[in-house]
Amino acid sequence: MRNALGLMLATVATAAIIAGTWHYFSAPRAVLASAPQTTAAYPSEQASSAKLAARDDVDVTAAVPSKVAMQQPAPAPLPLPVPAVQKTACANPDALGISRTVVVDTTGGPGFGMDHFKQFDFLTDHEVVLTFDDGPWPRNTPAVLKALADECTTGIFFSIGKHALYHPEILRQVLAAGHVVGVHTWSHPNMNGKKMTDDLAKDELEKGISAVKFALETNPAPFFRFPQLQHRPATVAYLGTRNVAMFSCDIDSFDFRSKDPEQVINTVMTGLEKKGKGIILMHDFQKHTAEALPTLLRRLKAGGYKVVAMRPKGTLESLPEYDAMIGQDSKLPTTMTNARPLSSVIQTISQ
């Protein structure tokens, strides 16, 4: 009896030893069998993490995450910056608008307007450039701005330095509305007058630039128009050294002589019928121009005319001595040539 019981206990013990031995050696095999799957998956996960890290680095301009950082949950992507100024769609479906925009390289002082400068004739048939002199001025300049805004179009404003200092807030409105602000001397003298010297002409130019800059709180455009279209040769040469483009005109509204708004409109439209295109000279200083402009812009639209916007490639730096209102005399050059081809001066950037 005892032999049978001992034999049974020995059998059970032997079975337990065999089972434990089998479990001990077979369990590692199961772990190792799953290991190749993990090892095979790791390179792709690593590549995916590397791509994500690289993408995040580009998006947020941050450093590539370290191995420790990559183990942490990825931060939420930063929102894209919102532009400070967004272009507003034109509310007038039948607006005159802007047909194309050209950028002007003013190097060497190119001239525009066939009345005096015939080299750079870039306008095609029925294209016009709207320009306004002598501002800014209360009531009249804001009325001109409203008329242009209502037709979703644009112009170039040549400001008198003194007027800019009288009404800087109005001139800033011109710039804020997206128009180009150039310079029209300090006090609007006849630059070819008997008492005008080359040095005085330079003072008129540079004081005007500094005054417009002061009013705008930024540099004006390197665009200039001579008062009364009196082009002093030495000043033309000097403007070339300052890389300032000079403007004459093709169509003179003669609004300073007009007895009423209708006369302004008729003068402009008659000139366009003869020439077919051109830079139009008007004055935002003049009451009749402000009154005429809404109708004139509609007439341009009805006549198939299209507005070209001219934008300078850069801005015009003032001279420190004139910023301080203590102009210094200097000898001016007497000649200037600008023989560049049209394509190097005018380039269409939108159409």
Beta strands, then each sheet from edge to edge (+ up, - down):
strand 1: 100-104
strand 2: 111-112
strand 3: 127-133
strand 4: 156-159
strand 5: 180-183
strand 6: 223-224
strand 7: 245-247
strand 8: 251-252
strand 9: 278-283
strand 10: 306-312
strand 11: 346-350
sheet 1: 5+ 4+ 3+ 10+ 1+ 11-
sheet 2: 2+ 7+ 6+
sheet 3: 5+ 4+ 3+ 9+ 8+
end
